[in-house]
Amino acid sequence: MSTHAETLAELTRAAATRFGERIAVHSRGEELSFLAIERAVAALAAAMTRLGVQPRQNVVLHLPNSWRWIVAYYAIARIDAVVVPANILLVPEEIRFIADDCKATAIIAPTERVAQLQEGAEPPAGRLYIAVGDGRCAGAFCFEELLHEPPSEGPSTATADAVSTIGYTSGTTGRPKGAMLSHRAVVLNTAITANMHVRTASDVVVTALPCAHVYGNVVMNGAFLCGYTLVLLERFEAEAALEAIEQHRATLFEGVPTMYYYLLGSSGLGRRNLRSLTRATVGGQTMPLPQMHEVKARLSCPLIELWGMTEIAGLGTTHLLYAPERLGSIGQSLPLSECAIADFQEPAKHLPAGESGELLIRGPTVMRGYLDRPEATREVLLPGGWLRTGDVAYRDADGYFFIVDRVKEMIITAGYNIYPSEVERVIAAHPAVQMVAVGGKPDAAKGELAHAYVVLKANASVEVAALLDHCRSHLAAYKVPKEVHFVTDLPKTSTGKIMRRALRNFPS
């Protein structure tokens, strides 16, 4: 049996050969070896084939983080079908849109969600439902029973160039779009990330990143490529994450900035033995330098920044583990890929070091395009293979990239451009602040005005006037928020990123 996998279809089979009875996944109090995962994948793949799922058909995978998500993911790939991940926090209407948009043949979801999806609008004839969890659902097949099917032992027909995944974007500019990703793109991104972060079979990785999210997917695939143990949390809770790190003697924690903010604010941080950690990663949004330094000091390990997006199957830039530290930079482009900074109006014009523009990327991990969206595809895929990312960035003389902000989240006040992340960095530097988000509010005279929403640290206090004075000391007058609102929490996406677009309707 081969120990080499060029496609997701063969990844668990190769991992079972290489790593055998070693623990692959800890999930909800259960642990499964690499062999056990492969046996379940082979059984579910055989069952799905018997139920009529054909190669190149799309299957929506809508489950919380668990070993069942992992088994379903690889079983879909094994039969050369296409995985369509759908985050568990999406509501039935959103799931129906994704399923209808990609013309899904099947949906794998929790039992109660399957029942909800079957209500209301009539699903397309022949759509298959596989229900996961307790209880029965009329018209659906039971996931657990399908795992008892005789396994399929034959090789998959999937090829490296075939589409493995359709990853739907978050829909910040309208309805979500499905980015088509090849097996090669996903496997290659996982392999390069593992190499740059020095992930090995001796690692134990704790993560609450959703498997349905592009980076959570890279972390999950890395376990089967490298042989490390994945401690998969269903959702992020600071105390549970700290307990998992200590209990499993984790070597690596993966998160987004808000997860680290909650860890820093947790009373358990000082009580837990976290000395097993050798590094941690952070991506998804910019993180203020004071908090980054505090994370490094409290966890006593390097903090590796990264940047990525759905359309490139994971990471686009990061740092080598043993490279000189450059906190605040998203790093350099991954090997085999290339990044550039382009003029916003003329993307064919690339800018020199030090100038801000739109971040472009090209390479073998870039998507094929958006499913059935030729115009949207043409807007972002440029001649020469360059992908427009929608991020404002610059690079320094040494080739390190720095994110300024999202183009679409820029606030324009009386003709002046305000980047929320710049204001957030200043406010976050105040010792009383745990988290902050800055968003624009409509204004009849100036178009938009910046409003700041601040979560204070436990037992900390500060007056609005003092925070505004702090801003005036570090920002031009037009960048100082019009108002500061103290809140108990901030709106976040399913991956824990602060959702700035929701601030427009956030309570004042």
Summary of the structure (lengths in Angstrom):
residues: 508
radius of gyration: 22.8
end to end distance: 61.2
largest distance: 69.6
contacts: 1791
relative contact order: 0.09
helix: 32%
strand: 26%
